């Protein structure tokens, strides 16, 4: 497992010809916050700015040093995908996390990415509670009740979050095991 920030600024290479297609500027997630749906590669144009992305199904490997994609033709305009319905990691950061009764728990600092590009959990920033959640610095995706798409605040099952561990809960302050 690794953090979403570890993918940012990684170069993107085509597997067919080795061409450098740019770098990862941001990550798109589905609105259920369960999967990576694409990679934001940036914007172009002076007057009519167009945003570009690479759909998740075109990514072969999220490597430690680079992202490999099928071929150089995988970059598409954001409007060609359902990207308007997706959530970008940059917009997810800072989203509040609370309990069903409204107790502030924390703010989202990053995503924890599983082996297959799934979202295993969330690294926390600005933790407002003491106890197991503060000690872990992360919550598992399975503890979410509401993703916060409607009101901007995620809701978690606090008792479940305190007892459910990620396989290797990363801290935003420490290196992950596979990077040491």
N, C-alpha and C positions, 0 to 999 in steps of 0.2 A: 504494500500500500504506500501511497505517496500523496503529497498535497498538490492541489491545483496550481499553486504558485510555482511548483517545480517544472511545469510545462511552459509557463510564460517565457517568451523570448527565445525559445528553442527553435533552431532552424528547421524548416520543412523541406524534405527532399523527395523527389520522384524516384520510385524504384526502377522504372523502365529506362531512364536515361541519366539518373543521378543529378538532375538539375535542381538547383536551390530555388524554391518557390516563394521564399520569404521567411517570416517567422510567426510564431504564435503570439497574437496580440491579446486574445481573450478566449474564453471557453464558453460555448453554448451548452445549456442543460435543458432537459425537458421540464415542463412546469411541475411535474410530480417530484422533481429533484431526485430521480433514480438513475439517470443515464446521462452521459455526455452525448450531445446530439450533433455537435460540430465544433469547428475551430474558426474563430474570427481571425482573418488575415489582414484586415485594415480597410482603409477607404482611399478612393482615388477620385480625382476631378476637382477642378477649381470652382465651377459654378454649380454643377449638378453632381454632388458627391454621391458616389456609389459605394456601398459596403460589400465586402467579399468574404466568403467563408468556404470551408471544406467540410462537406457532410461527414458524419462519423463513419458511415459505411465505406467511405473512400480511404480511411486511415487504416494502414496495415499494422503499424507498431507505434506506440507511444514510448519511445526509447528514453534512456537516461540522458543521452546527448543530443538527440534529434527525433523528429517525428517523420516517419516514412509513410508516403501515400502511394496509391496504385500507379498513377501516371500524372503528367503535367497538366492534363485537362480537367482535373477534379475541382479546381477553384470555380465557384459559381457566385452570381450575385445573390445577395441576401433575399431579394424579392422572389427568386426562383425556388426558395425553400419556405418552410413555415417558420422562419426565424423570428417573425414578429410575435409568434406564440411561445417562443423559447425564452429562457432567462439567461442572461449573461452573468458570469462569475463576478465581474466588476460591480454589477447591480445587486448581487446577493450579499456581498461583503457589507457588514454593518447592519444587516437586517436583525431586528430584535428577536429574541427567543423568550417566550413566557410559558406559564402553565395555564390550564383551562380556567383557573380562577383569577388570572391576571398578574400573578407574581412574576416580576422580571427575573429572568435567569441569566441571560448573557446576550452578546451580539455575535453574529457569525463572522469568523475571521477568514475561513477558507473551507474548501471541500476536501474530503479524504477520498481518494480514488482507489477503487478496488482493481483487481487484476484484469478484468474485462472491460474497463472503462465505465463501470458502474459506480454510483456514489455510495460508498460504504458508511459515510458519516460526515460530520462537520467539526472542524477545529474551531474553538471558541476564542473570542477576544472580549475583553471587558466583562468578565464573569462577575455577576452581582450576588451570587450565593456562595456559601461555604459548604464543604463536604465533598462527596465523591466526584461530583461534576467539576468542581473547581480543581480538584487533585488531578483528574484525568485531562482536563483541558479540551475535551472532545465529547461529542455525543454520537451514538449510532443512528443511522438513517431510520432504522426500524422503530425508533422511539417517537418519531414525528406523528402528530395528530393532524396538523394543518401546516401546509408549506408557506403560508403567508402571502400567497399570490394575490388575494383579494384585499387584505388590510395592511400588508407590509410587515406583519409580525408572525413568526412561526410559533406554533404551539406544540409542546412536547408533553409526554407522559413522564412526569418527574420521577416517580418511583421506578419506572422501567429504565429511565435514563441513568439513574444512580446505580442500577444493578447490571445493565447491559454494557459489555465491553466491545470495543472494536478489536479485531485480531491483534493489532499492534497500534494502540492509540498514539498517534504522533502529537508532538507538541510543536507549536509554531516557533518555539525558541530552540529546539534541538534538531539535530540531523536525524533523518530516518535511518533505520538499520541497513537498508540496501545502498545507502549513499556514504557510509562510513568507510 
